[in-house]
C-alpha cells in the first residue's frame, strides 16, 4: 500500500486494484490532477485504509484476484456513507454496470481508461465540484459489436448464467454463444481525426 504526496487542495481518494503497474500509473496521474491518492491491492488493505483515512472518492477494480469488487462496495459505504465509488473493469457489461449501481457505485467505466475520464466520472454530479473543474471528454457512440456484447451480457444475467437458456433466447447455437463469451469484450475505439 502506498501513499503519495499531495497538494493542500487535494481530494482524498482510495484507489483499489491488484495490478501493481496500473495502480502506480493511475495513482500518479490522479495525484497530478489534485487528488490525495491512497492505494490498496486487496480487500483487507482497502477496508483498513478506508477506516483510517475516510476518503471522499474510491476507484475500485471489479476483479481483485479471486475477489469481486462488487462485494466491497457496500462494505466501504458502511465505513464512509458518502463515499463516491467508481468501478473499473476490463470485462464491461450492462448487467455488471447495473449491479454496481445497485450496490452503491456512482459510476462505472471499462478499461482501458485514461485519468481524465476517471476524474470526470468521479466529479460529475458531485455537489462540491464546479463544472469548470471537470476535464472535457467527447461522447462516442457504441460500436455495433459492443452493443451485441452488451445485449448478450444482459440476457445472460436475466438467465442467471444459464448458457443454454441464453442461447435459446438469443436465437443462436449454444456453441456460437460460448465462442462469443470466451472472447474478451469488444473495446470501444474512438475514431481518430487525421
Residue frames as a rotation matrix with the C-alpha (Angstrom) as fourth column:
UNK 1
0.586 0.811 0.000 0.00
0.811 -0.586 0.000 0.00
0.000 0.000 -1.000 0.00
UNK 2
-0.534 -0.809 0.244 1.32
0.834 -0.551 -0.002 3.41
0.136 0.202 0.970 -0.99
UNK 3
0.574 0.615 -0.541 0.54
0.632 -0.753 -0.184 6.95
-0.520 -0.236 -0.821 -0.05
UNK 4
-0.072 -0.567 0.820 1.53
0.924 -0.347 -0.159 9.66
0.375 0.747 0.549 -2.49
UNK 5
-0.760 -0.222 -0.611 2.35
0.476 -0.830 -0.290 13.29
-0.443 -0.511 0.737 -1.69
UNK 6
0.059 0.873 0.484 -0.46
0.984 -0.131 0.117 15.73
0.166 0.470 -0.867 -2.24
UNK 7
-0.652 -0.166 0.740 -1.23
0.218 -0.976 -0.026 19.41
0.726 0.144 0.672 -2.62
UNK 8
-0.962 0.270 -0.030 -3.07
-0.067 -0.343 -0.937 21.42
-0.263 -0.900 0.348 0.01
UNK 9
-0.282 0.908 -0.311 -6.23
-0.917 -0.350 -0.192 21.37
-0.284 0.231 0.931 -2.17
UNK 10
-0.871 -0.154 -0.468 -6.17
-0.349 0.863 0.366 17.59
0.347 0.482 -0.805 -2.71
UNK 11
0.279 0.951 0.136 -9.27
-0.930 0.232 0.286 15.44
0.241 -0.207 0.948 -2.56
UNK 12
-0.439 -0.485 0.756 -8.80
-0.703 0.710 0.047 12.15
-0.560 -0.510 -0.653 -0.62
UNK 13
0.448 0.519 -0.728 -9.15
-0.872 0.433 -0.229 9.15
0.196 0.737 0.647 -2.96
UNK 14
-0.022 -0.372 0.928 -8.76
-0.451 0.832 0.323 5.41
-0.892 -0.412 -0.186 -2.37
UNK 15
0.190 -0.023 -0.982 -7.52
-0.961 0.200 -0.191 3.51
0.200 0.980 0.016 -5.44
UNK 16
0.065 -0.062 0.996 -8.01
-0.538 0.838 0.088 -0.29
-0.840 -0.541 0.021 -5.24
UNK 17
0.744 0.081 -0.663 -6.52
-0.633 0.404 -0.661 -2.59
0.215 0.911 0.352 -7.89
UNK 18
0.726 -0.478 0.495 -4.42
0.004 0.722 0.692 -5.76
-0.688 -0.500 0.526 -7.77
UNK 19
0.596 -0.560 0.575 -2.38
0.748 0.126 -0.652 -4.79
0.293 0.819 0.494 -10.87
UNK 20
0.272 -0.550 -0.790 0.62
0.714 -0.435 0.549 -3.00
-0.645 -0.713 0.274 -9.31
UNK 21
-0.745 -0.586 0.319 1.69
0.638 -0.486 0.598 -1.27
-0.195 0.648 0.736 -12.53
UNK 22
-0.169 0.784 0.598 -1.79
0.590 -0.405 0.698 0.03
0.789 0.471 -0.394 -13.34
UNK 23
0.631 0.409 -0.659 -2.18
0.772 -0.250 0.584 1.10
0.074 -0.878 -0.474 -9.71
UNK 24
-0.145 -0.801 -0.581 1.07
0.720 -0.488 0.493 3.07
-0.679 -0.347 0.647 -9.73
UNK 25
-0.811 -0.184 0.555 0.42
0.564 -0.499 0.658 4.77
0.156 0.847 0.509 -13.10
UNK 26
0.071 0.926 0.372 -3.18
0.562 -0.345 0.752 5.77
0.824 0.155 -0.544 -12.32
UNK 27
0.501 0.060 -0.864 -2.23
0.846 -0.246 0.473 6.90
-0.183 -0.967 -0.174 -8.81
UNK 28
-0.545 -0.781 -0.306 0.39
0.643 -0.623 0.445 9.29
-0.538 0.045 0.841 -10.21
UNK 29
-0.704 0.323 0.632 -1.99
0.474 -0.449 0.758 10.60
0.529 0.833 0.163 -12.86
UNK 30
0.390 0.918 -0.075 -4.76
0.640 -0.211 0.739 11.24
0.663 -0.336 -0.669 -10.30
UNK 31
0.225 -0.400 -0.888 -2.33
0.854 -0.358 0.377 12.84
-0.469 -0.844 0.261 -7.84
UNK 32
-0.814 -0.572 0.104 -1.25
0.537 -0.671 0.512 15.26
-0.223 0.472 0.853 -10.58
UNK 33
-0.451 0.746 0.490 -4.93
0.287 -0.399 0.871 16.18
0.845 0.533 -0.034 -11.00
UNK 34
-0.385 0.197 0.902 -5.37
-0.632 -0.768 -0.103 17.25
0.672 -0.610 0.420 -7.38
UNK 35
0.726 0.647 -0.235 -6.25
-0.287 0.595 0.751 14.04
0.625 -0.478 0.617 -5.55
UNK 36
-0.172 -0.674 0.718 -4.62
-0.982 0.178 -0.068 12.74
-0.082 -0.717 -0.692 -2.38
UNK 37
0.402 0.336 -0.852 -4.23
-0.630 0.776 0.009 9.15
0.664 0.533 0.524 -3.55
UNK 38
-0.200 -0.343 0.918 -4.04
-0.846 0.533 0.014 6.20
-0.494 -0.774 -0.397 -1.19
UNK 39
-0.062 0.128 -0.990 -3.59
-0.831 0.543 0.122 2.79
0.553 0.830 0.073 -2.85
UNK 40
-0.025 0.105 0.994 -4.64
-0.693 0.715 -0.093 -0.72
-0.720 -0.691 0.055 -1.87
UNK 41
-0.644 -0.321 -0.694 -4.07
-0.744 0.475 0.471 -4.03
0.178 0.819 -0.545 -3.65
UNK 42
-0.706 0.430 -0.563 -6.73
0.340 0.903 0.264 -6.12
0.621 -0.005 -0.783 -1.92
UNK 43
0.291 0.955 0.055 -9.91
0.315 -0.150 0.937 -6.09
0.903 -0.255 -0.345 0.19
UNK 44
0.433 -0.123 -0.893 -8.17
0.900 0.115 0.421 -6.04
0.050 -0.986 0.161 3.57
UNK 45
-0.678 -0.721 -0.143 -5.96
0.716 -0.692 0.089 -3.06
-0.163 -0.042 0.986 2.69
UNK 46
-0.555 0.538 0.634 -8.96
0.214 -0.644 0.734 -1.22
0.804 0.544 0.242 1.22
UNK 47
0.520 0.779 -0.349 -11.01
0.522 0.034 0.853 -1.70
0.676 -0.626 -0.389 4.39
UNK 48
0.161 -0.548 -0.821 -8.13
0.958 -0.113 0.263 -0.66
-0.237 -0.829 0.507 6.67
UNK 49
-0.829 -0.524 0.193 -7.32
0.559 -0.790 0.252 2.46
0.020 0.317 0.948 4.63
UNK 50
-0.202 0.846 0.494 -10.98
0.254 -0.442 0.861 3.45
0.946 0.299 -0.125 4.42
UNK 51
0.607 0.394 -0.690 -11.28
0.733 0.058 0.678 3.21
0.307 -0.917 -0.253 8.22
UNK 52
-0.086 -0.785 -0.613 -8.11
0.903 -0.321 0.284 5.23
-0.420 -0.530 0.737 8.73
UNK 53
-0.888 -0.460 -0.010 -8.43
0.394 -0.770 0.503 7.94
-0.239 0.442 0.864 6.04
UNK 54
0.025 0.987 -0.157 -12.21
0.504 -0.148 -0.851 8.26
-0.863 -0.058 -0.502 5.35
UNK 55
-0.889 -0.438 0.136 -11.67
0.321 -0.383 0.866 9.04
-0.327 0.813 0.481 1.64
UNK 56
-0.232 0.797 -0.558 -14.20
-0.504 -0.589 -0.632 11.09
-0.832 0.135 0.538 -0.31
UNK 57
0.454 0.285 -0.844 -13.67
-0.891 0.178 -0.418 9.07
0.031 0.942 0.335 -3.52
UNK 58
-0.057 -0.471 0.880 -12.85
-0.295 0.850 0.436 5.47
-0.954 -0.235 -0.187 -4.42
UNK 59
0.215 0.026 -0.976 -11.76
-0.960 0.191 -0.206 3.94
0.181 0.981 0.066 -7.74
UNK 60
-0.028 -0.054 0.998 -12.29
-0.589 0.807 0.027 0.19
-0.807 -0.588 -0.054 -7.43
UNK 61
-0.666 -0.239 -0.707 -11.39
-0.723 0.442 0.531 -2.63
0.185 0.865 -0.467 -9.83
UNK 62
0.428 0.897 -0.114 -14.06
-0.862 0.442 0.249 -5.28
0.273 -0.008 0.962 -10.42
UNK 63
0.808 -0.215 -0.549 -11.60
0.191 0.976 -0.102 -8.21
0.558 -0.022 0.830 -10.33
UNK 64
0.313 -0.716 0.624 -9.25
-0.919 -0.394 0.009 -8.25
0.240 -0.576 -0.781 -7.34
UNK 65
-0.807 -0.569 0.157 -7.55
-0.586 0.805 -0.094 -11.63
-0.073 -0.168 -0.983 -7.64
UNK 66
-0.810 0.540 -0.228 -10.22
0.478 0.834 0.277 -14.15
0.339 0.116 -0.934 -6.68
UNK 67
-0.466 0.627 -0.624 -12.38
0.530 -0.366 -0.765 -11.43
-0.708 -0.687 -0.162 -5.09
UNK 68
-0.153 0.530 0.834 -15.14
0.884 -0.305 0.355 -9.43
0.442 0.791 -0.422 -6.79
UNK 69
-0.937 -0.330 0.111 -15.06
0.270 -0.891 -0.365 -5.66
0.219 -0.312 0.924 -6.24
UNK 70
-0.202 0.944 0.262 -18.87
-0.170 -0.297 0.940 -5.55
0.965 0.145 0.221 -6.25
UNK 71
0.352 0.324 -0.878 -18.83
0.698 0.535 0.477 -7.21
0.624 -0.781 -0.038 -2.81
UNK 72
-0.503 -0.686 -0.526 -16.62
0.863 -0.364 -0.350 -4.45
0.049 -0.630 0.775 -1.40
UNK 73
-0.572 0.266 0.776 -18.85
0.162 -0.891 0.425 -1.50
0.804 0.369 0.466 -2.40
UNK 74
0.536 0.838 0.102 -21.48
0.072 -0.165 0.984 -1.89
0.841 -0.520 -0.149 0.40
UNK 75
0.430 -0.455 -0.780 -18.74
0.899 0.293 0.325 -2.50
0.080 -0.841 0.535 2.99
UNK 76
-0.669 -0.715 0.205 -16.96
0.708 -0.696 -0.116 0.72
0.226 0.068 0.972 2.01
UNK 77
-0.256 0.673 0.694 -20.28
-0.046 -0.726 0.686 2.62
0.966 0.144 0.217 2.18
UNK 78
0.679 0.434 -0.591 -20.82
0.525 0.275 0.805 1.27
0.513 -0.858 -0.041 5.69
UNK 79
-0.026 -0.810 -0.585 -17.46
0.984 -0.125 0.130 2.76
-0.179 -0.572 0.800 6.68
UNK 80
-0.822 -0.198 -0.534 -17.89
0.099 -0.973 0.208 6.05
-0.561 0.118 0.820 4.76
UNK 81
-0.029 0.954 0.299 -21.57
0.582 0.259 -0.770 6.60
-0.812 0.152 -0.563 3.80
UNK 82
0.743 0.367 -0.560 -20.96
-0.150 -0.724 -0.673 9.50
-0.653 0.584 -0.482 1.38
UNK 83
-0.347 -0.919 0.189 -18.07
-0.077 0.229 0.970 7.77
-0.935 0.322 -0.150 -0.45
UNK 84
0.574 0.437 -0.693 -18.30
-0.711 -0.153 -0.686 8.22
-0.405 0.887 0.223 -4.25
UNK 85
-0.085 -0.566 0.820 -17.31
-0.048 0.824 0.564 4.89
-0.995 0.009 -0.097 -5.83
UNK 86
0.363 0.059 -0.930 -16.21
-0.923 -0.111 -0.368 4.42
-0.125 0.992 0.014 -9.45
UNK 87
0.421 -0.172 0.890 -15.98
-0.047 0.976 0.210 0.78
-0.906 -0.130 0.404 -10.56
UNK 88
0.028 -0.495 -0.869 -13.44
-0.979 -0.190 0.077 -0.10
-0.203 0.848 -0.489 -13.29
UNK 89
0.315 0.038 0.948 -13.37
-0.099 0.995 -0.007 -3.34
-0.944 -0.091 0.317 -15.25
UNK 90
-0.691 -0.571 -0.443 -11.76
-0.563 0.040 0.825 -4.91
-0.453 0.820 -0.349 -18.27
UNK 91
-0.888 0.451 0.091 -14.89
0.443 0.783 0.436 -7.04
0.125 0.427 -0.895 -18.76
UNK 92
-0.817 0.546 -0.186 -17.61
-0.413 -0.779 -0.472 -4.45
-0.402 -0.309 0.862 -19.06
UNK 93
-0.700 0.709 0.085 -21.26
0.557 0.468 0.686 -5.33
0.447 0.528 -0.722 -19.49
UNK 94
-0.301 0.694 0.654 -24.55
-0.426 -0.712 0.559 -3.59
0.853 -0.111 0.510 -18.87
UNK 95
0.590 0.558 -0.583 -25.51
0.210 0.591 0.779 -6.28
0.779 -0.582 0.232 -16.33
UNK 96
-0.093 -0.715 -0.693 -22.36
0.958 0.125 -0.257 -5.63
0.270 -0.688 0.673 -14.28
UNK 97
-0.817 -0.176 0.549 -22.87
0.138 -0.984 -0.110 -1.88
0.560 -0.014 0.828 -14.53
UNK 98
0.133 0.951 0.277 -26.44
-0.341 -0.219 0.914 -2.20
0.931 -0.216 0.295 -13.26
UNK 99
0.579 0.034 -0.815 -25.31
0.609 0.647 0.459 -4.42
0.543 -0.762 0.354 -10.38
UNK 100
-0.516 -0.841 -0.160 -22.55
0.779 -0.384 -0.495 -1.94
0.355 -0.380 0.854 -9.47
UNK 101
-0.616 0.367 0.697 -25.05
-0.275 -0.929 0.246 0.92
0.738 -0.040 0.674 -9.32
UNK 102
0.486 0.834 -0.260 -27.48
-0.074 0.336 0.939 -1.18
0.871 -0.438 0.225 -7.23
UNK 103
0.382 -0.416 -0.825 -24.68
0.854 0.499 0.145 -1.86
0.352 -0.760 0.546 -4.74
UNK 104
0.729 0.040 -0.683 -23.83
0.470 -0.755 0.457 1.83
-0.498 -0.655 -0.569 -4.42
UNK 105
-0.448 -0.861 0.240 -21.29
0.788 -0.254 0.561 2.72
-0.423 0.440 0.792 -7.11
UNK 106
0.128 0.458 -0.880 -21.79
-0.017 -0.886 -0.464 6.18
-0.992 0.074 -0.105 -8.57
UNK 107
0.531 0.004 -0.847 -20.33
-0.828 -0.207 -0.520 5.30
-0.178 0.978 -0.107 -11.95
UNK 108
0.469 -0.274 0.839 -18.74
0.185 0.960 0.210 2.51
-0.863 0.057 0.501 -13.97
UNK 109
0.471 -0.366 -0.803 -16.01
-0.841 -0.462 -0.282 2.61
-0.268 0.808 -0.525 -16.63
UNK 110
0.959 -0.181 0.218 -14.46
0.242 0.923 -0.300 -0.03
-0.147 0.341 0.929 -18.90
UNK 111
0.144 -0.974 -0.176 -10.68
-0.230 -0.206 0.951 -0.41
-0.963 -0.097 -0.253 -19.08
UNK 112
-0.454 -0.854 -0.253 -8.57
0.885 -0.398 -0.241 0.81
0.105 -0.334 0.937 -20.70
UNK 113
0.729 0.683 0.037 -9.41
0.656 -0.714 0.245 4.19
0.194 -0.154 -0.969 -19.27
UNK 114
-0.262 -0.839 0.478 -7.50
0.510 -0.540 -0.669 7.44
0.819 0.069 0.569 -19.04
UNK 115
-0.704 -0.137 -0.697 -7.14
0.707 -0.226 -0.670 9.61
-0.066 -0.964 0.256 -15.96
UNK 116
-0.924 0.381 -0.016 -9.32
-0.381 -0.918 0.112 12.42
0.028 0.110 0.994 -17.32
UNK 117
-0.216 0.874 -0.436 -12.24
-0.268 0.377 0.887 10.01
0.939 0.308 0.153 -17.83
UNK 118
-0.261 0.050 -0.964 -11.77
0.804 0.564 -0.188 8.78
0.534 -0.824 -0.187 -14.26
UNK 119
-0.928 -0.126 -0.351 -11.76
0.311 -0.782 -0.541 12.34
-0.206 -0.611 0.764 -12.91
UNK 120
-0.691 0.722 -0.026 -14.89
-0.576 -0.529 0.623 13.24
0.437 0.446 0.782 -14.90
UNK 121
-0.065 0.683 -0.727 -16.71
0.137 0.728 0.672 10.13
0.988 -0.056 -0.141 -13.65
UNK 122
-0.449 -0.175 -0.876 -15.70
0.856 0.196 -0.478 10.82
0.256 -0.965 0.062 -10.04
UNK 123
-0.871 -0.055 -0.488 -16.57
0.280 -0.872 -0.402 14.50
-0.404 -0.487 0.775 -10.01
UNK 124
-0.774 0.626 0.096 -19.55
-0.157 -0.337 0.928 14.68
0.613 0.703 0.360 -12.38
UNK 125
0.223 0.961 -0.162 -22.65
0.121 0.138 0.983 15.37
0.967 -0.239 -0.086 -10.31
UNK 126
-0.201 -0.363 -0.910 -20.62
0.954 0.139 -0.267 15.96
0.224 -0.921 0.318 -7.12
UNK 127
0.753 0.634 0.177 -22.18
0.574 -0.764 0.294 18.98
0.322 -0.120 -0.939 -5.44
UNK 128
0.600 -0.597 -0.532 -18.76
0.305 -0.444 0.842 20.02
-0.740 -0.668 -0.084 -4.06
UNK 129
-0.458 -0.820 0.344 -17.27
0.586 0.013 0.810 20.42
-0.669 0.572 0.475 -7.55
UNK 130
0.121 0.415 -0.902 -17.76
-0.428 -0.798 -0.424 23.21
-0.896 0.437 0.081 -10.08
UNK 131
0.884 0.303 0.355 -18.33
0.170 0.498 -0.850 22.32
-0.434 0.812 0.389 -13.76
UNK 132
0.757 -0.629 -0.175 -15.07
-0.534 -0.441 -0.721 24.02
0.376 0.640 -0.670 -14.79
UNK 133
0.037 -0.739 0.673 -13.12
-0.865 0.314 0.392 21.53
-0.500 -0.596 -0.628 -12.62
UNK 134
0.471 0.242 0.849 -14.12
0.048 0.953 -0.298 18.68
-0.881 0.181 0.437 -14.98
UNK 135
-0.683 -0.707 -0.183 -11.95
-0.200 -0.059 0.978 17.72
-0.702 0.704 -0.101 -17.99
UNK 136
0.186 0.725 -0.663 -13.68
-0.913 -0.122 -0.389 17.64
-0.363 0.678 0.640 -21.37
UNK 137
-0.724 -0.335 0.602 -14.30
-0.088 0.912 0.401 14.14
-0.684 0.237 -0.690 -22.74
UNK 138
-0.577 0.514 -0.635 -16.03
-0.806 -0.235 0.543 13.54
0.130 0.825 0.550 -26.07
UNK 139
0.080 0.695 0.714 -19.10
-0.506 0.646 -0.572 11.31
-0.859 -0.315 0.404 -26.19
UNK 140
-0.750 -0.343 -0.565 -18.68
-0.661 0.390 0.641 8.37
0.000 0.854 -0.520 -28.59
UNK 141
0.419 0.903 -0.091 -21.49
-0.905 0.424 0.038 6.10
0.073 0.066 0.995 -29.81
UNK 142
0.023 -0.361 0.932 -21.10
-0.443 0.832 0.334 2.39
-0.896 -0.420 -0.140 -29.05
UNK 143
-0.675 -0.315 -0.667 -19.90
-0.738 0.298 0.605 0.18
0.008 0.901 -0.434 -31.90
UNK 144
0.280 0.850 -0.446 -22.32
-0.831 0.447 0.331 -2.46
0.481 0.278 0.832 -33.21
UNK 145
-0.033 -0.357 -0.934 -20.14
0.126 0.925 -0.358 -5.33
0.992 -0.129 0.014 -31.91
UNK 146
-0.947 -0.292 0.135 -20.03
-0.068 -0.230 -0.971 -3.64
0.314 -0.929 0.198 -28.50
UNK 147
-0.281 0.928 0.245 -23.83
-0.958 -0.285 -0.021 -3.35
0.050 -0.240 0.969 -28.45
UNK 148
0.333 0.348 -0.876 -24.06
-0.398 0.894 0.204 -7.07
0.855 0.281 0.436 -29.27
UNK 149
-0.565 -0.633 -0.528 -21.72
0.262 0.470 -0.843 -7.88
0.782 -0.615 -0.100 -26.34
UNK 150
-0.867 0.278 0.414 -23.83
-0.497 -0.550 -0.671 -5.73
0.041 -0.787 0.615 -24.00
UNK 151
0.106 0.975 -0.196 -27.05
-0.943 0.161 0.291 -7.42
0.315 0.154 0.937 -25.15
UNK 152
0.107 -0.146 -0.983 -25.59
-0.018 0.989 -0.149 -10.91
0.994 0.034 0.103 -24.67
UNK 153
-0.850 -0.505 -0.153 -24.44
0.156 0.038 -0.987 -9.98
0.504 -0.863 0.047 -21.15
UNK 154
-0.573 0.716 0.398 -27.88
-0.819 -0.510 -0.262 -8.60
0.015 -0.477 0.879 -20.26
UNK 155
0.391 0.740 -0.547 -29.69
-0.718 0.617 0.322 -11.74
0.576 0.267 0.773 -21.47
UNK 156
-0.203 -0.559 -0.804 -27.11
0.165 0.790 -0.591 -13.98
0.965 -0.252 -0.068 -19.74
UNK 157
-0.955 -0.114 0.275 -27.77
-0.224 -0.335 -0.915 -12.14
0.196 -0.935 0.294 -16.48
UNK 158
-0.138 0.984 0.114 -31.54
-0.986 -0.147 0.073 -12.49
0.089 -0.102 0.991 -16.93
UNK 159
0.558 0.292 -0.777 -30.97
-0.383 0.921 0.071 -16.26
0.736 0.258 0.626 -17.38
UNK 160
0.796 -0.276 0.539 -28.85
-0.532 0.106 0.840 -16.46
-0.288 -0.955 -0.063 -14.21
UNK 161
-0.138 -0.989 -0.055 -25.80
-0.854 0.091 0.513 -17.52
-0.502 0.118 -0.857 -16.23
UNK 162
0.169 0.270 0.948 -27.54
0.135 0.946 -0.293 -20.45
-0.976 0.178 0.124 -17.96
UNK 163
-0.693 -0.582 -0.425 -25.80
-0.338 -0.258 0.905 -20.72
-0.636 0.771 -0.018 -21.34
UNK 164
-0.804 0.413 0.427 -28.42
0.588 0.654 0.475 -22.99
-0.083 0.634 -0.769 -22.96
UNK 165
0.213 0.939 -0.270 -31.33
0.865 -0.309 -0.395 -20.74
-0.454 -0.150 -0.878 -21.99
UNK 166
0.043 -0.281 -0.959 -29.41
-0.121 -0.954 0.274 -17.62
-0.992 0.104 -0.075 -23.06
UNK 167
-0.910 -0.415 -0.006 -28.62
-0.082 0.166 0.983 -19.18
-0.407 0.894 -0.185 -26.47
UNK 168
-0.436 0.832 0.342 -32.29
0.894 0.445 0.057 -20.16
-0.105 0.331 -0.938 -26.91
UNK 169
0.405 0.632 -0.660 -33.48
0.581 -0.736 -0.348 -16.61
-0.706 -0.242 -0.665 -26.10
UNK 170
-0.103 -0.540 -0.835 -30.89
-0.369 -0.759 0.536 -15.07
-0.924 0.364 -0.121 -28.42
UNK 171
0.862 0.503 -0.066 -31.78
-0.269 0.343 -0.900 -17.49
-0.430 0.793 0.431 -31.24
UNK 172
0.242 -0.838 -0.489 -28.22
-0.891 0.008 -0.454 -18.77
0.384 0.545 -0.745 -31.64
UNK 173
0.532 -0.152 -0.833 -26.49
0.122 0.987 -0.102 -22.10
0.838 -0.047 0.544 -31.28
UNK 174
0.986 -0.123 -0.109 -25.06
0.108 -0.011 0.994 -22.82
-0.123 -0.992 0.002 -27.82
UNK 175
0.254 -0.957 0.137 -21.52
0.909 0.285 0.304 -23.28
-0.330 0.047 0.943 -29.22
UNK 176
0.021 -0.187 0.982 -21.71
0.637 -0.755 -0.157 -19.94
0.771 0.629 0.103 -31.03
UNK 177
0.813 0.335 0.476 -22.68
-0.139 -0.683 0.718 -18.25
0.565 -0.650 -0.509 -27.78
UNK 178
0.819 -0.552 -0.158 -19.85
0.406 0.362 0.839 -20.00
-0.406 -0.751 0.521 -25.93
UNK 179
-0.005 -0.834 0.552 -17.34
0.988 -0.090 -0.127 -18.78
0.156 0.545 0.824 -28.54
UNK 180
0.235 0.159 0.959 -18.60
0.235 -0.967 0.102 -15.21
0.943 0.202 -0.264 -28.21
UNK 181
0.957 0.190 0.217 -18.40
-0.161 -0.272 0.949 -15.40
0.240 -0.943 -0.230 -24.41
UNK 182
0.616 -0.780 -0.114 -14.86
0.731 0.512 0.450 -16.83
-0.293 -0.361 0.886 -24.46
UNK 183
-0.077 -0.614 0.786 -13.57
0.749 -0.556 -0.361 -13.72
0.659 0.560 0.502 -26.26
UNK 184
-0.699 -0.175 -0.693 -12.72
0.603 -0.664 -0.442 -10.55
-0.383 -0.727 0.570 -24.40
UNK 185
0.386 0.900 -0.201 -15.40
0.629 -0.417 -0.656 -7.90
-0.675 0.127 -0.727 -24.68
UNK 186
0.204 -0.235 0.950 -15.23
0.879 -0.384 -0.284 -5.57
0.432 0.893 0.128 -27.64
UNK 187
-0.361 -0.401 -0.842 -13.38
0.733 -0.680 0.009 -2.43
-0.576 -0.614 0.540 -26.70
UNK 188
0.806 0.592 -0.014 -14.72
0.493 -0.684 -0.538 0.96
-0.328 0.427 -0.843 -27.65
UNK 189
-0.350 -0.930 0.109 -12.34
0.828 -0.253 0.500 2.74
-0.437 0.265 0.859 -30.01
UNK 190
0.460 0.509 -0.728 -12.99
0.121 -0.848 -0.516 6.39
-0.880 0.149 -0.451 -30.77
UNK 191
0.713 -0.185 0.676 -12.41
0.691 0.025 -0.722 7.44
0.116 0.983 0.146 -34.37
UNK 192
-0.068 -0.818 -0.571 -9.13
0.650 -0.470 0.597 9.25
-0.757 -0.330 0.564 -34.81
UNK 193
0.916 0.305 -0.261 -9.03
0.044 -0.723 -0.689 12.51
-0.399 0.620 -0.676 -36.70
UNK 194
0.139 -0.897 0.421 -6.27
0.899 0.292 0.326 12.72
-0.415 0.333 0.847 -39.29
